[in-house]
Amino acid sequence: LDEIGDISPALQVRLLRVLQDRVYEPLGATASVKADVRIVTATHQDLEALVVEGRFRRDLFYRIHVVKLVLPPLRRRKEDIPLLAENFLDKFNRLTGKEIQGLAPEVLPVLMAHHFPGNVRELENIMEYAVVVCKGGQIKLEHMPEQLVPRAEGDQPGAGTQAGGLDDLERTFLLKALRENQWRRGATARVLGI
């Protein structure tokens, strides 16, 4: 159940009953049905704070709080970006019927430098955009959304433009990363994993 912290008090009561009594009534049914399920919940909110504020039922909290996993945001686990990007590329290749082979070498540094305020969903949307724009071969910088790779006026995604050589790209990438880390070399190196 995604965003468990946002469910209404009425739904909290119903969910608690299913978890405690292991029964529920399907919509339109006159008899209860036995439920043999395991529930996995996710939230971006602090459920303990919601319990203290009275916005989340304490009994439901303890019912679902068996094993707690904290997953840091994507910007704090950059090493996952290549694997997630490939996974999303495979997914969108299947959905669109395309056979894009992967990311060009200059694309991964751009993804690694991005802060990802939208977390994994943002990376998924970026990869979907790139697959839609790319006609085949590899995903290149020209297939990336404009917020990641600003284009000169008149350039269109997929038009075959190239943003200078690899050295220029690397320089731009490093300067952007340094700016984002207030020109601290150590912090920038840690963020980039170098």
ABEGO torsion letter per residue (X at the ends): XBGAAABBAAAAAAAAAAAAAGBBBBBGBABBBBBBBBBBBBBABBAAAAAAAGABBAAAAAAABABBBBBBBAAABAAAAAAAAAAAAAAAAAAAGBBBAEBBAAAAAAAAABAGAAEAAAAAAAAAAAAAABAEEBBBAAABBAAABBBBBGBBBGAGBBBEBAAAAAAAAAAAAAAAAGGBAAAAAAAAGX
